[in-house]
């Protein structure tokens, strides 16, 4: 009884904490989780051992639901970026931001129930699939990288006075994507072989890179934006039918499972592959399937760690939270259903918080300029990175920022920045990592 209450209390506490922190634009929950783990190491009496997994997974569940609020409400693009606006942002700019947030949350809720429904698959088929697929992971990742690069299309209109100007206008984003991919991959090779960050902060080694590649460019983009957030309508219904929900679940599960299982593949990359594989169209379908994919990517990747079978004695989980908790957490048989229950409770609570927090944030944005929020977020990024990784971590973050700004200004896919992990992991799995490192003088 005491154990049950302890798990429940820390599940609720983790959900509330994760929800509040998820409202901060560009702050990733893994950065918070790493900082929280340092606090727990300093005073382990704050969270009992039995509550470590429930607390941290609740942080991630809440983030998967609530981070759609800053992504949708304070990610207003400028006019030059309209060709790359995602449907959620498009709805926001037309006054339907609340509906977009609820649609994403609905997708995340569907994703939770899909994780429950797929439990027999996880235990009886997934370990066997892993046993067959894992020896071929290097060339599978290589195909993913090739697909990422080949599936990006020219976004320019081909306008200009000369042939060269028209060519660059039409194809500039393609070259920008290739440049981003190459530079991010080179940065990843350097960080994984000769990281300038102190070994004491090894578990946060990659954090400054991700902050630089993704968080800081988003903040700068929004600080430079001249757009105003239009008046928003609070919809009483999101008007989705069973067919839309079913197709969204189908597409979201495919994208989420790809991202949750393949190393260094994120929900964005998984969503691209799933969207092309299923050939489904429609803004609502895209938004809902994104919510499904996101919950399976973030939450499923950690849940898979608890699939303990004769074929998977060490679990099948991957991702940032697994890396953070690995030194302090050893999954055991039977934990899967405990964690699944925690996820369900935290997810339902997070969905209810999403409905209310969306309205509060919209009311808050009527009296506060969202650029002020981003200035505060920028300062917070420097404090977190500097506090956890020191001066060298800040330098790594700045280098990552320059690379991450390329897709922002040239409208190529930001997922190309994931080459920072994809290339080193793929080379190491293929057995060529040391050869390439030696050729580049990194060994």
C-alpha positions as CSV (number, residue, x, y, z in Angstrom):
1,X,0.0,0.0,0.0
2,X,2.8,2.4,0.9
3,X,4.6,1.5,-2.4
4,X,1.4,2.2,-4.4
5,X,0.9,5.6,-2.8
6,X,4.6,6.5,-3.3
7,X,4.4,5.6,-7.0
8,X,1.1,7.5,-7.4
9,X,2.4,10.6,-5.5
10,X,5.6,10.8,-7.6
11,X,3.6,10.1,-10.8
12,X,1.4,13.1,-10.1
13,X,4.4,15.2,-9.0
14,X,6.4,14.3,-12.1
15,X,3.4,15.2,-14.3
16,X,2.9,18.6,-12.7
17,X,6.6,19.4,-12.8
18,X,6.9,18.3,-16.4
19,X,3.8,20.3,-17.5
20,X,5.1,23.5,-16.0
21,X,8.6,23.1,-17.4
22,X,7.2,22.2,-20.8
23,X,5.6,25.7,-21.1
24,X,9.1,27.2,-21.5
25,X,9.8,27.5,-25.2
26,X,12.8,25.5,-26.6
27,X,13.5,23.8,-23.2
28,X,13.8,20.1,-23.7
29,X,12.7,17.8,-20.9
30,X,15.9,15.7,-21.2
31,X,17.9,18.8,-20.1
32,X,15.7,19.1,-17.1
33,X,15.9,15.3,-16.4
34,X,19.7,15.5,-16.4
35,X,19.7,18.4,-14.0
36,X,17.1,16.6,-11.8
37,X,19.3,13.5,-11.7
38,X,22.2,15.6,-10.4
39,X,20.0,16.9,-7.6
40,X,18.9,13.3,-6.9
41,X,22.5,12.2,-6.7
42,X,23.3,15.0,-4.2
43,X,20.3,14.1,-2.0
44,X,18.8,10.8,-2.7
45,X,16.2,11.2,0.0
46,X,14.3,13.6,-2.2
47,X,13.0,10.7,-4.4
48,X,12.9,7.1,-3.1
49,X,14.4,4.5,-5.4
50,X,11.0,3.0,-6.1
51,X,9.8,6.3,-7.4
52,X,12.7,7.2,-9.7
53,X,11.3,5.6,-12.8
54,X,7.7,6.8,-12.3
55,X,8.8,10.4,-11.6
56,X,11.1,10.7,-14.6
57,X,8.7,8.9,-17.1
58,X,5.9,11.2,-15.9
59,X,8.2,14.2,-16.7
60,X,8.5,12.9,-20.3
61,X,4.8,12.0,-20.6
62,X,3.8,15.5,-19.6
63,X,6.3,17.0,-21.9
64,X,4.9,14.9,-24.8
65,X,1.5,16.5,-24.2
66,X,2.2,20.0,-23.0
67,X,5.2,21.0,-25.2
68,X,2.7,21.4,-28.1
69,X,1.6,24.6,-26.4
70,X,4.8,26.7,-26.9
71,X,5.4,24.9,-30.2
72,X,2.0,26.0,-31.5
73,X,1.3,29.3,-29.7
74,X,4.7,31.1,-29.6
75,X,6.3,29.7,-32.7
76,X,4.9,32.4,-35.0
77,X,6.9,32.4,-38.3
78,X,7.6,35.5,-40.4
79,X,6.1,35.8,-43.9
80,X,9.2,34.4,-45.7
81,X,8.7,31.1,-43.9
82,X,5.2,30.4,-45.0
83,X,6.2,27.7,-47.4
84,X,7.5,25.6,-44.5
85,X,4.7,26.3,-42.0
86,X,3.4,23.1,-40.4
87,X,-0.4,22.6,-40.2
88,X,-0.4,23.4,-36.4
89,X,1.2,26.8,-37.0
90,X,-1.0,27.4,-39.9
91,X,-4.1,26.9,-37.7
92,X,-2.5,29.2,-35.1
93,X,-2.1,32.0,-37.6
94,X,-5.7,31.6,-38.7
95,X,-7.0,31.9,-35.0
96,X,-7.4,28.2,-34.4
97,X,-4.4,27.5,-32.2
98,X,-6.4,26.1,-29.4
99,X,-7.9,23.5,-31.7
100,X,-4.5,22.6,-33.0
101,X,-3.2,22.0,-29.5
102,X,-6.2,19.9,-28.5
103,X,-5.8,17.9,-31.7
104,X,-2.2,17.1,-30.9
105,X,-3.1,16.2,-27.4
106,X,-5.9,13.9,-28.7
107,X,-3.3,12.2,-30.9
108,X,-1.0,11.7,-27.9
109,X,-3.9,10.2,-25.9
110,X,-4.6,7.8,-28.8
111,X,-0.9,7.0,-28.7
112,X,-1.1,6.0,-25.1
113,X,-3.9,3.6,-25.7
114,X,-2.1,2.2,-28.7
115,X,0.9,1.4,-26.4
116,X,-1.5,-0.6,-24.2
117,X,-3.1,-2.4,-27.1
118,X,0.3,-3.4,-28.6
119,X,1.5,-5.0,-25.4
120,X,1.2,-8.6,-26.7
121,X,3.1,-7.5,-29.8
122,X,5.9,-6.1,-27.7
123,X,6.4,-9.3,-25.7
124,X,5.9,-12.0,-28.3
125,X,7.0,-10.5,-31.7
126,X,9.1,-7.4,-31.0
127,X,12.0,-9.3,-29.3
128,X,12.2,-11.7,-32.3
129,X,12.1,-8.8,-34.8
130,X,14.9,-7.1,-32.8
131,X,17.0,-10.3,-33.0
132,X,16.6,-10.4,-36.8
133,X,17.0,-6.7,-37.5
134,X,19.7,-5.6,-35.1
135,X,22.7,-7.1,-37.1
136,X,21.5,-5.0,-40.1
137,X,21.0,-1.8,-38.2
138,X,24.0,0.0,-39.9
139,X,22.6,-0.2,-43.4
140,X,19.1,0.5,-42.3
141,X,20.3,3.7,-40.8
142,X,22.2,4.5,-44.0
143,X,19.0,4.0,-46.0
144,X,17.2,6.4,-43.6
145,X,19.9,9.0,-44.2
146,X,19.7,8.6,-47.9
147,X,15.9,8.9,-47.8
148,X,16.1,12.0,-45.7
149,X,18.3,13.7,-48.2
150,X,16.5,12.5,-51.4
151,X,13.0,13.3,-50.1
152,X,13.6,17.0,-49.6
153,X,12.2,19.0,-52.5
154,X,13.1,22.5,-53.9
155,X,11.1,25.2,-52.1
156,X,12.1,28.2,-54.2
157,X,10.2,29.6,-57.1
158,X,13.2,29.8,-59.5
159,X,12.9,33.6,-59.9
160,X,15.9,35.8,-60.7
161,X,17.5,37.9,-63.5
162,X,20.2,35.3,-64.4
163,X,20.2,31.6,-64.8
164,X,22.4,31.2,-61.8
165,X,20.1,33.4,-59.6
166,X,17.1,31.3,-60.7
167,X,18.9,28.1,-60.1
168,X,20.1,29.1,-56.6
169,X,16.6,30.5,-55.7
170,X,15.0,27.2,-56.7
171,X,17.6,24.8,-55.3
172,X,19.2,26.8,-52.5
173,X,17.4,24.9,-49.7
174,X,18.6,21.5,-51.2
175,X,22.2,22.7,-51.0
176,X,21.5,24.1,-47.5
177,X,20.2,20.7,-46.4
178,X,23.3,18.9,-47.7
179,X,25.6,21.4,-46.0
180,X,23.7,21.1,-42.7
181,X,23.8,17.3,-42.9
182,X,27.5,17.3,-43.6
183,X,28.5,19.9,-40.9
184,X,26.2,18.3,-38.3
185,X,27.8,14.9,-39.1
186,X,31.3,16.3,-38.7
187,X,30.4,17.9,-35.4
188,X,29.0,14.6,-34.2
189,X,32.2,12.8,-35.1
190,X,34.2,15.4,-33.1
191,X,32.0,15.3,-30.1
192,X,31.9,11.5,-29.9
193,X,35.6,11.1,-30.3
194,X,37.3,14.2,-28.7
195,X,34.6,15.9,-26.7
196,X,35.9,19.2,-25.1
197,X,33.4,18.8,-22.3
198,X,34.6,17.5,-18.9
199,X,34.2,13.7,-18.4
200,X,32.4,14.4,-15.1
201,X,29.4,15.6,-17.3
202,X,29.6,12.7,-19.7
203,X,25.9,11.9,-19.5
204,X,25.2,15.5,-20.7
205,X,27.9,15.4,-23.4
206,X,25.5,15.8,-26.3
207,X,23.2,18.2,-24.6
208,X,25.0,21.5,-25.6
209,X,25.0,20.2,-29.2
210,X,21.3,19.7,-29.3
211,X,20.6,23.0,-27.6
212,X,22.7,24.7,-30.3
213,X,21.3,22.8,-33.2
214,X,17.6,23.0,-32.4
215,X,16.7,25.3,-29.4
216,X,18.8,28.4,-30.0
217,X,18.0,28.7,-33.7
218,X,14.3,28.5,-32.9
219,X,14.6,31.2,-30.3
220,X,16.5,33.5,-32.7
221,X,14.0,32.8,-35.5
222,X,11.1,33.9,-33.3
223,X,13.0,36.9,-31.9
224,X,13.5,38.1,-35.5
225,X,9.9,37.5,-36.5
226,X,7.7,40.5,-37.2
227,X,4.5,38.5,-37.0
228,X,1.8,39.2,-34.5
229,X,-0.2,36.5,-32.8
230,X,-3.8,36.9,-34.1
231,X,-6.8,36.7,-31.8
232,X,-7.6,33.1,-31.0
233,X,-11.0,31.3,-31.0
234,X,-11.6,28.7,-28.2
235,X,-13.3,25.9,-30.1
236,X,-16.0,23.9,-28.3
237,X,-15.3,20.8,-30.5
238,X,-12.4,19.5,-32.6
239,X,-14.8,17.7,-34.9
240,X,-12.9,14.5,-35.8
241,X,-14.5,11.3,-36.9
242,X,-13.6,7.7,-36.3
243,X,-12.0,7.3,-39.7
244,X,-9.7,10.3,-39.2
245,X,-8.7,9.0,-35.8
246,X,-8.0,5.5,-37.1
247,X,-5.9,6.6,-40.0
248,X,-4.0,9.0,-37.8
249,X,-3.3,6.2,-35.3
250,X,-2.1,4.0,-38.2
251,X,0.3,6.6,-39.6
252,X,1.4,7.8,-36.1
253,X,2.2,4.3,-34.9
254,X,4.4,3.6,-37.9
255,X,6.3,6.9,-37.5
256,X,6.5,6.5,-33.7
257,X,7.7,2.9,-33.8
258,X,10.4,3.8,-36.4
259,X,11.6,6.6,-34.2
260,X,11.3,4.7,-30.9
261,X,13.3,1.7,-32.2
262,X,16.0,3.0,-34.6
263,X,19.0,4.7,-33.0
264,X,19.2,8.5,-33.5
265,X,16.0,8.6,-35.5
266,X,13.5,11.2,-34.1
267,X,9.8,11.5,-34.4
268,X,10.2,14.1,-37.1
269,X,12.2,11.7,-39.3
270,X,9.8,8.8,-38.5
271,X,6.9,11.1,-39.4
272,X,8.4,11.9,-42.8
273,X,8.8,8.2,-43.6
274,X,5.4,7.2,-42.3
275,X,3.7,10.1,-44.1
276,X,5.3,9.1,-47.4
277,X,4.6,5.4,-46.8
278,X,0.9,5.8,-46.1
279,X,0.3,8.7,-48.5
280,X,-2.3,10.2,-46.3
281,X,-3.2,14.0,-46.5
282,X,-5.0,16.5,-44.5
283,X,-4.1,19.0,-41.8
284,X,-6.1,17.3,-39.0
285,X,-4.7,13.9,-39.9
286,X,-1.2,15.3,-39.9
287,X,-1.6,17.0,-36.5
288,X,-3.2,14.0,-34.8
289,X,-0.7,11.5,-36.2
290,X,2.1,13.8,-35.0
291,X,0.7,13.5,-31.5
292,X,0.5,9.7,-31.8
293,X,4.0,9.5,-33.1
294,X,5.4,11.8,-30.5
295,X,4.1,9.9,-27.5
296,X,5.3,6.5,-28.9
297,X,8.7,8.0,-29.7
298,X,9.3,9.7,-26.3
299,X,7.4,7.4,-24.0
300,X,7.5,4.1,-26.0
301,X,11.3,4.3,-26.3
302,X,11.5,4.2,-22.5
303,X,8.8,1.7,-22.0
304,X,10.6,-0.7,-24.3
305,X,13.4,-0.8,-21.7
306,X,11.1,-2.9,-19.5
307,X,10.4,-5.6,-22.1
308,X,12.3,-8.4,-20.3
309,X,12.1,-11.7,-22.1
310,X,14.6,-14.5,-22.8
311,X,15.4,-12.8,-26.2
312,X,15.6,-9.3,-24.6
313,X,17.1,-9.8,-21.1
314,X,18.4,-6.2,-21.1
315,X,15.2,-4.6,-22.6
316,X,14.8,-2.9,-25.9
317,X,14.7,0.8,-24.9
318,X,16.7,3.6,-26.4
319,X,16.8,7.3,-26.2
320,X,17.9,10.2,-23.9
321,X,16.0,9.2,-20.8
322,X,17.4,5.7,-20.9
323,X,20.9,7.1,-21.1
324,X,20.3,9.4,-18.2
325,X,18.7,6.8,-15.9
326,X,20.9,3.8,-16.8
327,X,23.4,4.4,-14.0
328,X,20.7,4.4,-11.3
329,X,17.9,2.2,-12.8
330,X,17.9,-1.6,-13.4
331,X,14.6,-2.8,-14.9
332,X,13.2,-6.1,-13.7
333,X,10.5,-8.5,-14.9
334,X,7.1,-7.3,-14.0
335,X,8.0,-3.6,-14.1
336,X,6.5,-3.2,-17.5
337,X,2.9,-3.1,-16.3
338,X,3.8,-0.8,-13.4
339,X,5.4,1.7,-15.8
340,X,2.5,1.2,-18.2
341,X,0.1,2.2,-15.4
342,X,2.2,5.2,-14.5
343,X,2.1,6.3,-18.2
344,X,-1.6,5.9,-18.4
345,X,-2.3,8.0,-15.2
346,X,0.2,10.6,-16.2
347,X,-1.1,10.8,-19.8
348,X,-4.7,11.3,-18.7
349,X,-3.7,13.9,-16.2
350,X,-1.5,15.7,-18.8
351,X,-4.3,15.8,-21.4
352,X,-6.6,17.5,-18.8
353,X,-3.8,20.0,-18.0
354,X,-3.4,20.6,-21.8
355,X,-7.0,21.7,-22.1
356,X,-6.7,24.3,-19.3
357,X,-3.1,25.4,-19.8
358,X,-3.8,26.2,-23.5
359,X,-6.5,28.7,-22.4
360,X,-4.2,30.2,-19.7
361,X,-1.3,30.6,-22.1
362,X,-3.5,32.2,-24.8
363,X,-4.8,34.7,-22.2
364,X,-1.3,35.3,-21.0
365,X,-0.1,36.1,-24.5
366,X,-2.7,38.8,-24.9
367,X,-0.8,40.9,-22.3
368,X,2.8,39.7,-22.8
369,X,4.9,39.9,-26.0
370,X,6.0,36.4,-26.8
371,X,9.5,37.8,-27.7
372,X,10.0,38.6,-24.1
373,X,9.4,34.9,-23.3
374,X,12.0,33.9,-25.8
375,X,14.5,36.3,-24.4
376,X,14.0,34.7,-21.0
377,X,14.3,31.2,-22.6
378,X,17.6,32.2,-24.3
379,X,19.0,33.3,-21.0
380,X,17.8,30.1,-19.4
381,X,19.5,28.0,-22.1
382,X,22.9,29.7,-21.4
383,X,22.4,29.2,-17.7
384,X,21.6,25.5,-18.0
385,X,24.3,24.7,-20.5
386,X,26.9,26.8,-18.7
387,X,25.9,25.4,-15.3
388,X,26.0,21.7,-16.4
389,X,28.9,21.7,-18.9
390,X,30.9,24.8,-18.3
391,X,32.6,27.2,-20.7
392,X,33.5,24.5,-23.2
393,X,29.9,23.4,-23.3
394,X,28.9,26.9,-24.2
395,X,31.4,27.0,-27.0
396,X,30.0,23.7,-28.4
397,X,26.5,25.1,-28.1
398,X,27.5,28.2,-30.1
399,X,29.1,26.1,-32.9
400,X,25.9,24.0,-33.0
401,X,23.9,27.2,-33.3
402,X,25.7,28.3,-36.4
403,X,25.0,24.9,-38.0
404,X,21.4,25.0,-36.8
405,X,20.8,28.4,-38.3
406,X,21.4,27.2,-41.8
407,X,18.0,25.4,-42.2
408,X,16.3,28.3,-40.5
409,X,17.5,30.9,-43.0
410,X,17.4,28.6,-46.1
411,X,14.2,26.7,-45.3
412,X,15.6,23.2,-45.4
413,X,14.6,20.4,-43.0
414,X,15.9,20.8,-39.5
415,X,15.9,17.0,-39.2
416,X,19.2,17.2,-41.2
417,X,20.8,18.3,-38.0
418,X,20.2,14.8,-36.6
419,X,23.3,13.7,-38.7
420,X,25.1,14.7,-35.5
421,X,24.1,11.3,-34.2
422,X,23.2,9.3,-37.3
423,X,26.6,9.5,-38.9
424,X,28.7,8.5,-35.9
425,X,26.3,5.7,-34.9
426,X,26.0,4.3,-38.4
427,X,29.8,4.3,-38.9
428,X,30.4,2.6,-35.6
429,X,27.8,0.0,-36.2
430,X,29.3,-0.7,-39.6
431,X,32.7,-1.1,-38.1
432,X,34.2,2.0,-39.9
433,X,34.1,4.5,-37.1
434,X,37.8,4.2,-36.0
435,X,38.9,4.3,-39.7
436,X,37.0,7.5,-40.4
437,X,38.1,9.0,-37.1
438,X,41.8,8.2,-37.8
439,X,41.5,9.7,-41.3
440,X,40.1,12.9,-39.9
441,X,42.8,13.0,-37.2
442,X,40.4,12.5,-34.3
443,X,42.1,9.5,-32.8
